[in-house]
Amino acid sequence: MAHILLVEPSYYTRYPPLGLLKLAAYHKLLGDTVELVKGCRPAHERPDRIFVTSLFTYAWHPVHQAVAFYRTLYPSVSITIGGIYATLMKQHAELTGAEVYSGLNEEVEGVLPDYSFVPEFKASILFSSRGCIRRCPFCAAPILEPYDPRITGLQSISHLIYPGHKKVIFWDNNFFANPHWLDIVLELKEKSLKVDFNQGLDARLITWEVSEELKGLKIEPIRLAYDTNGQRESVRKAISLLKEAGFSERQMIIYLIYNFDETPQEFLSRLQDILEWGAVGYPMRYEPINTYGVDGNPLAKNMFISQHWSAELLEMLARARRVIGYGGAFPPHEGLRKKICNASTFEQAFALREPYPTSLKKQLRKALGPGVYRLPIMP
């Protein structure tokens, strides 16, 4: 029997460390004792093995801090780093001197996470499928979870739902690409579970059948993505089908990537489409997945500026999201919709008066009510 120390570095995330919770359950099954800590603090009992997880590449520094702390405290104990940063930038993670595990741990993939370590979290996070049939150039999924058409998704998710949880959060990269999606939807309905497709659904796969099956789920909001102008008709059709199935457009949050290879004007065009269609636009700033800064370390958050953008334009959009947006999103409130949809240029759409009146913000809160747009921090 060994004592296992699981470490979540001190970066911000609203979700529990799913990989560590799976490791906790796995090692308990082996008869080991397990301890989970956040940040850098001594274990209650000297560990025999230490596992450190990682999140996005720009959050590398807390990972290095944690490894350095535990190497000093327990110099003879094996330390392993896993997770997103460890997979995308393995060589940089190896600078810590720890063992680096890249990719998925197949041994624990089907294990029910041990949520007893995070009793305040009341939802089960899971993947019903891995990988994605798309190869979007801005996405890390093909590296983190290479798609293999020979491998299909799960037909049932019951074994991944923690006792007492009434909500399921899907982290699938493309839920409806799983050929068994209908089995899972029927299972969700049978169990009367609340559902959050947190990563967004592929609008190109929304058919009449899909929209009809979705309407029986306890789901709000519905998240889609409109990443390129070439997806325009697919997104418009998906919104129309979902509306026919009984969903309100304001239940639909549409992710809009920016700061990648599109121009600000192209981004504005997509946002105008969403607002004209009555849905909610949620801008998502692109961050490179494995780019180094001038200091030789992974690029810090919000430091990357693509060729078509500038720091001034990015700040203009960020400020508009804070001042006239709602939780970082642009809902189709009439005043906001007119301002953005009647604009002919990006600067005209997002320029703010000084000082900007608070009346529009107050109108939004009054019209929408509290908690309507529960927007995710990406896992």
DONULO-654518 format. One record per residue (C-alpha): residue in one letter; x, y, z. Coordinates in steps of 0.02 Angstrom, whole numbers, plus 32768, in hexadecimal, padded with zeros to 4 digits. Example, Ala and Ser with C-alpha at 12.3 -4.5 7.8 and 13.67 -1.06 7.14 Angstrom:
<atoms>
   aa     xx     yy     zz
    A   8267   7F1F   8186
    S   82AC   7FCB   8165
</atoms>
This chain:
<atoms>
   aa     xx     yy     zz
    M   8000   8000   8000
    A   8042   80AB   7FCE
    H   8012   815D   7FFB
    I   7FEC   81C3   7F5F
    L   7FF4   8281   7F5E
    L   7F8F   82D6   7ED4
    V   7FBA   838C   7EB4
    E   7F54   8410   7E5A
    P   7FC5   84A8   7E3F
    S   7F88   8553   7E78
    Y   7F40   8590   7DD2
    Y   7E8B   85C7   7DC3
    T   7E05   8551   7D85
    R   7D4E   8540   7DB2
    Y   7D50   8484   7D96
    P   7D9D   83F9   7E00
    P   7E36   839D   7DBB
    L   7DE0   830E   7D60
    G   7E7F   82AC   7D3C
    L   7EB7   82B1   7DF1
    L   7E0B   827A   7E2D
    K   7E16   81E4   7DB8
    L   7EC4   81BC   7DFA
    A   7E81   81C9   7EAB
    A   7DF9   8149   7E88
    Y   7E73   80D7   7E2C
    H   7EF3   80D5   7EB8
    K   7E6E   80B7   7F3B
    L   7E3A   801E   7ED7
    L   7EEF   7FE3   7EE3
    G   7EE7   7FF6   7FA0
    D   7F50   8095   7FA8
    T   7F2B   812B   8014
    V   7F11   81CF   7FB8
    E   7F22   8287   7FE2
    L   7EF2   831A   7F72
    V   7F3C   83C9   7F8D
    K   7F2F   8470   7F35
    G   7FD0   84D2   7F1C
    C   806B   84B9   7F86
    R   8053   8474   8034
    P   8097   83DD   8090
    A   8037   833A   8089
    H   7FEA   82F5   8128
    E   804F   8258   810C
    R   80F2   8240   80AF
    P   80C2   820A   7FFE
    D   810A   8179   7F9D
    R   80D9   81C6   7EF5
    I   80A6   8275   7EC0
    F   803B   82A0   7E29
    V   802E   8356   7DEF
    T   7FAB   8388   7D70
    S   7FB4   8419   7CF5
    L   7F3A   8486   7C97
    F   7F59   8501   7C09
    T   800A   8523   7BCF
    Y   8007   85D9   7C09
    A   7FE8   8597   7CBA
    W   8090   853B   7CBC
    H   80E1   859C   7D48
    P   8076   8558   7DD9
    V   809E   84A9   7D98
    H   8159   84CA   7DA4
    Q   8142   8518   7E50
    A   80E6   847F   7E8F
    V   8169   8406   7E4D
    A   81F8   846D   7E98
    F   819E   8475   7F40
    Y   8180   83BA   7F4D
    R   822C   838B   7F09
    T   8277   83F1   7F97
    L   81FF   83AC   8019
    Y   8209   82F6   7FE0
    P   82AB   82E6   7F7B
    S   82A3   8229   7F69
    V   81EC   821D   7F32
    S   81BE   8204   7E7C
    I   815D   8296   7E2F
    T   80F7   8288   7D8E
    I   80A8   8318   7D2F
    G   8012   82F9   7CBE
    G   7F89   835E   7C6C
    I   7F77   83DB   7BDF
    Y   8019   843E   7BF3
    A   807C   839E   7C10
    T   803A   8358   7B6C
    L   8048   83F4   7B00
    M   80F3   842E   7B3F
    K   8145   8392   7B83
    Q   81F8   83CE   7B6F
    H   81D6   846C   7BD2
    A   817F   8407   7C5B
    E   8218   8395   7C64
    L   827F   842B   7C9C
    T   8233   840E   7D48
    G   8292   836A   7D57
    A   81EF   830C   7D70
    E   81B2   827C   7D05
    V   8138   82BC   7C82
    Y   80A1   8255   7C4C
    S   8058   828D   7BA6
    G   7FAA   8267   7B65
    L   7F1D   8203   7BB2
    N   7F36   8184   7C3C
    E   7ED7   80F0   7BF6
    E   7EDE   8093   7C9C
    V   7E70   8113   7CF2
    E   7E08   814D   7C5D
    G   7D6F   80E6   7C8C
    V   7D7D   80FF   7D49
    L   7CF7   8161   7DA6
    P   7D4C   81FC   7DEF
    D   7D4F   8208   7EAC
    Y   7CEC   82A7   7ECC
    S   7CF7   828C   7F89
    F   7D93   82FB   7F7F
    V   7D28   838B   7F3D
    P   7C81   8379   7F98
    E   7C4F   842B   7F6B
    F   7C4B   83FE   7EB2
    K   7BA1   83B2   7E88
    A   7BB4   837E   7DD1
    S   7C08   82EC   7D7A
    I   7C84   831E   7CF2
    L   7CA0   829D   7C6B
    F   7CD1   8274   7BB8
    S   7C5B   8205   7B58
    S   7CD5   820B   7AC6
    R   7D87   8241   7AA5
    G   7DD3   829D   7A13
    C   7D79   82FC   798A
    I   7D4E   82DD   78D4
    R   7D81   8391   78AD
    R   7E34   83D1   78A3
    C   7E1D   8489   78CA
    P   7EC7   84DF   78BF
    F   7EAD   853F   7960
    C   7E7E   84A7   79CA
    A   7EED   8439   7A35
    A   7E79   83A2   7A2F
    P   7ED7   8348   79A2
    I   7F73   834A   7A10
    L   7F22   8328   7AB7
    E   7EA9   82A5   7A76
    P   7ED8   8267   79C8
    Y   7E3B   822C   796F
    D   7E34   8175   793D
    P   7D99   8146   78D6
    R   7DAD   8092   7910
    I   7D88   80C8   79C2
    T   7CD4   80F6   79E6
    G   7C8E   8152   7A7C
    L   7C33   810B   7B11
    Q   7B84   80C3   7B04
    S   7B60   80E3   7BBB
    I   7BA0   8162   7C39
    S   7B4C   811C   7CD6
    H   7BF2   80DE   7D1C
    L   7C39   818F   7D15
    I   7BAE   81E5   7D76
    Y   7BD6   81FB   7E2E
    P   7B4F   81C6   7EAB
    G   7AE3   825A   7EDC
    H   7B13   82C8   7E49
    K   7A7F   830E   7DE8
    K   7AE3   8365   7D60
    V   7B5B   832A   7CD9
    I   7BDE   8398   7C85
    F   7C1E   8356   7BDF
    W   7CCF   8381   7BAB
    D   7CC2   8326   7B03
    N   7D18   8381   7A76
    N   7C89   8351   7A02
    F   7BF9   82FB   7A5A
    F   7B8E   82D3   79C0
    A   7C21   8284   7965
    N   7C0A   81F1   79DC
    P   7BA0   8171   797C
    H   7B4D   8144   7A22
    W   7B15   81F5   7A4D
    L   7A5C   81C5   7A49
    D   7A78   8139   7AC9
    I   7AC8   81B7   7B3D
    V   7A40   823A   7B24
    L   79BA   81B9   7B4B
    E   7A1B   8187   7BE6
    L   7A23   823C   7C1F
    K   7968   824E   7C09
    E   7946   81AD   7C68
    K   79AF   81E9   7CFA
    S   7963   8299   7CF0
    L   7A0F   82E9   7CFC
    K   7A3B   839F   7CDA
    V   7AB3   83AA   7C48
    D   7B3E   8423   7C1A
    F   7B97   8409   7B72
    N   7C22   8476   7BB1
    Q   7C96   8471   7B1A
    G   7C0B   849F   7AA1
    L   7BB1   8439   7A1D
    D   7BE1   842E   7966
    A   7B5E   8492   7908
    R   7B85   842E   786A
    L   7B41   8392   78C0
    I   7A9E   83E0   78FE
    T   7A14   838C   789A
    W   7958   8386   78B2
    E   796B   82E1   7910
    V   79F2   8329   7981
    S   798D   83C4   79AB
    E   78F3   835C   79D1
    E   7955   82EC   7A47
    L   79A9   837F   7A9D
    K   7905   83D1   7ACB
    G   78DF   8347   7B48
    L   797D   836C   7BAB
    K   7991   83DF   7C3F
    I   7A0C   844E   7BE3
    E   7A2B   8509   7BEE
    P   7A88   8558   7B9F
    I   7AAF   8501   7AFB
    R   7B5F   852A   7ABF
    L   7B93   852A   7A09
    A   7C29   8571   79AD
    Y   7C36   85E4   7916
    D   7CF1   85E5   78F6
    T   7CFD   8611   783D
    N   7C92   8667   77BB
    G   7C86   85C1   7762
    Q   7C19   857E   77EF
    R   7B97   8608   77DB
    E   7B0D   85A0   778B
    S   7B28   850D   7802
    V   7B19   857D   789B
    R   7A81   85D8   7857
    K   7A2C   8532   7831
    A   7A58   84EB   78DD
    I   7A0D   8582   7936
    S   7970   8573   78CB
    L   795D   84B9   78EE
    L   7977   84D0   79A8
    K   78F7   855D   79A9
    E   7879   84ED   7950
    A   7898   846A   79D6
    G   7864   84E6   7A5B
    F   7906   8535   7A95
    S   7910   85F1   7AA6
    E   799B   8647   7A44
    R   79D2   8697   7AE7
    Q   79F5   85E9   7B29
    M   7A77   85D6   7A9F
    I   7B28   8613   7AC2
    I   7B95   8618   7A28
    Y   7C52   8614   7A3E
    L   7CAF   868A   79C8
    I   7D6B   8676   79BC
    Y   7DD1   8713   799C
    N   7E89   8743   7993
    F   7EAF   86AD   7925
    D   7EBA   86BF   7867
    E   7E1A   8723   784C
    T   7E14   87E0   783F
    P   7DB8   884A   78C1
    Q   7D39   8872   783A
    E   7D19   87B9   781A
    F   7D01   879E   78D4
    L   7C85   882E   78D9
    S   7C25   87E1   7847
    R   7C0F   873D   78A6
    L   7BD8   8796   7945
    Q   7B5A   87FD   78E1
    D   7B13   875C   789A
    I   7AFB   8713   7947
    L   7AA6   87AD   798B
    E   7A35   87BB   78F2
    W   7A04   8705   790A
    G   79D6   872C   79BF
    A   7A5A   86C2   7A14
    V   7AE4   86F2   7A8F
    G   7B95   8711   7A4E
    Y   7C25   86DE   7ABE
    P   7CD2   8714   7A7E
    M   7D60   869A   7AA2
    R   7E10   86E1   7A94
    Y   7E89   866C   7A3C
    E   7F21   8635   7AA0
    P   7FAE   85D3   7A4B
    I   7FBD   8522   7A8C
    N   807A   850D   7A8D
    T   80CD   85B4   7A67
    Y   8167   85F3   7AC3
    G   8185   86A6   7AF8
    V   8228   8706   7AEB
    D   825A   86C5   7B97
    G   8256   8612   7B59
    N   81BA   85E6   7BBE
    P   8108   85C7   7B82
    L   80B6   8668   7B4C
    A   8057   86BD   7BD9
    K   7F9A   86CE   7BCE
    N   7F58   8759   7B5E
    M   8005   8780   7B19
    F   7FE9   8739   7A6B
    I   7FAE   87B3   79E6
    S   7F89   876E   7939
    Q   7FBC   87C3   7898
    H   7F12   8815   7879
    W   7EF9   8857   7929
    S   7F4D   88D5   799A
    A   7F58   88EF   7A55
    E   7EE4   8985   7A43
    L   7E5D   8924   79E5
    L   7E66   8892   7A60
    E   7E53   890A   7AF2
    M   7DC2   8961   7A9C
    L   7D64   88BC   7A90
    A   7D93   8889   7B42
    R   7D54   892D   7B87
    A   7CB2   8922   7B25
    R   7C95   8875   7B6F
    R   7CAC   88BC   7C1D
    V   7C47   895B   7C07
    I   7BB5   8931   7B93
    G   7BC3   8874   7B94
    Y   7B74   87FE   7C11
    G   7BE9   8781   7C63
    G   7C60   879B   7BD2
    A   7BD8   8773   7B53
    F   7B72   87DF   7ADC
    P   7AB9   87B1   7AEE
    P   7A3A   87ED   7A6C
    H   79F6   8879   7AD8
    E   79AC   88FB   7A63
    G   7A20   898A   7A92
    L   7ABD   8921   7A89
    R   7A84   88CB   79E9
    K   7A66   8971   7992
    K   7B0F   89B6   79C6
    I   7B6E   8920   7982
    C   7B02   88EF   78ED
    N   7AF3   89A0   78A9
    A   7BAF   89B9   78AF
    S   7C0F   89B4   780B
    T   7CBB   899F   785B
    F   7D04   8941   78EF
    E   7D38   89E6   7940
    Q   7C89   8A2D   792F
    A   7C3B   8991   797B
    F   7CA8   898C   7A17
    A   7CD8   8A41   7A37
    L   7C92   8A80   7ADD
    R   7C67   8B2F   7B12
    E   7CC0   8B7C   7BA7
    P   7C78   8B67   7C25
    Y   7C06   8AE0   7BE1
    P   7B56   8AE6   7C2D
    T   7B24   8A55   7C9B
    S   7A70   8A54   7C5E
    L   7A8F   89CD   7BDB
    K   7ADF   895A   7C5C
    K   7A4D   8976   7CD2
    Q   79D1   8953   7C46
    L   7A2B   88B1   7C1E
    R   7A26   8874   7CD2
    K   796F   88A1   7CE2
    A   793F   884F   7C3D
    L   79A6   87B1   7C50
    G   799D   8791   7D0A
    P   7A27   8747   7D76
    G   7A85   86AC   7D40
    V   7A3B   869C   7C92
    Y   7AE2   868E   7C3C
    R   7B4C   8614   7C9D
    L   7BEB   861A   7C37
    P   7C78   859D   7C4A
    I   7D2F   85AF   7C6F
    M   7D7A   852F   7BF1
    P   7DBE   8498   7C43
</atoms>
